[in-house]
Amino acid sequence: YQRRVRAPEGKSLASGSLDKSVKIWDLGGRARSRCKNTLTGHKDFVLSVAYSPDGKWLVSGSKDRSLQFWDPRSGVAHMMLHGHTNSVISVALSGNSKNGSGKYATAVSYTH
């Protein structure tokens, strides 16, 4: 089981897995892709991943009931949000940081 999403620039792909990690893949136009980075921090299965529209952030949702915000370029986790009473099964980011605000709306779906 794996969830995946392509970066807005089209050259990278992020995947979340039952091994509790998020992987960022370099698509590079070759027949074989390579893993650029493995992001760890969740305590249970990663069920969803989403890039911000500008590609500056990657968000992952997990069975551990948390959301993790990552810098996909460096692989550094910047924030973890806890508080759901069950698994976070879907995340989506929308918004526009072209005006310099850096603000995004986050939609989250979880099981009850």
C-alpha positions in Angstrom: 0.0 0.0 0.0 1.4 3.3 -1.0 0.1 6.8 -1.7 2.0 9.1 -4.1 1.8 12.6 -5.5 3.8 14.4 -8.2 5.5 17.7 -7.3 4.2 20.8 -9.1 7.5 21.1 -11.0 6.9 17.7 -12.4 10.4 16.3 -11.7 9.8 14.8 -8.2 7.2 12.4 -6.7 6.5 11.9 -3.0 5.1 8.6 -1.6 3.9 7.6 1.8 4.1 4.0 2.9 3.2 1.4 5.5 6.9 1.5 6.6 6.0 4.9 8.3 8.2 6.9 5.9 7.7 9.4 3.1 10.1 9.1 0.2 10.9 11.8 -2.4 11.8 10.4 -5.8 13.7 12.0 -8.6 11.9 11.2 -11.8 14.7 12.6 -13.9 13.3 11.4 -17.2 15.1 8.1 -17.0 13.5 4.7 -17.1 14.5 4.2 -13.5 13.8 6.7 -10.8 15.9 7.1 -7.7 15.0 8.0 -4.1 16.4 11.4 -3.3 15.3 11.4 0.4 13.6 9.4 3.0 11.6 11.4 5.6 11.0 9.8 8.9 9.0 11.0 11.9 5.6 9.4 11.8 5.0 6.6 14.4 2.5 4.7 12.2 1.5 4.2 8.5 1.7 7.2 6.2 -1.7 7.3 4.5 -1.6 10.5 2.5 0.9 13.0 1.1 0.3 16.4 -0.7 2.5 19.1 -2.1 1.6 22.8 -1.7 0.7 24.4 -5.1 4.1 26.1 -5.3 6.0 22.9 -4.2 7.6 24.6 -1.1 5.9 22.3 1.4 5.0 18.6 1.6 2.3 17.5 4.1 1.8 13.9 5.2 -1.1 12.4 7.1 -0.7 9.2 9.2 -2.4 6.5 11.1 -0.6 8.0 14.1 -3.3 10.7 14.0 -0.9 13.5 13.0 0.0 15.8 10.1 3.7 16.5 9.4 4.8 19.5 7.4 8.1 19.0 5.5 10.5 21.1 3.4 10.8 18.7 0.4 14.1 20.2 -0.7 15.9 19.6 2.6 13.8 16.8 4.1 13.5 18.8 7.3 10.3 18.5 9.3 9.0 21.9 10.4 5.8 21.2 12.2 3.8 18.2 13.5 0.1 18.7 14.3 -1.6 16.3 16.7 -5.2 16.2 17.9 -7.2 14.0 15.6 -9.0 11.1 17.4 -8.2 8.7 14.5 -6.1 8.2 11.4 -5.5 11.1 9.0 -6.4 9.5 5.7 -6.3 12.4 3.3 -4.6 15.8 3.1 -4.8 18.5 0.5 -3.2 21.9 0.3 -4.6 24.9 -1.7 -3.6 28.5 -1.8 -1.3 30.9 -3.4 1.9 32.3 -2.0 2.7 34.4 -5.1 1.6 37.5 -3.1 4.4 36.6 -0.6 2.0 35.7 2.2 2.9 32.1 2.2 -0.6 31.2 3.4 -2.2 27.9 2.5 -5.5 26.3 3.3 -5.3 22.7 4.5 -8.1 20.2 4.0 -7.9 17.1 6.2 -10.0 13.9 6.1 -9.9 11.4 9.0 -11.8 8.4 10.2 -14.2 8.7 13.1 
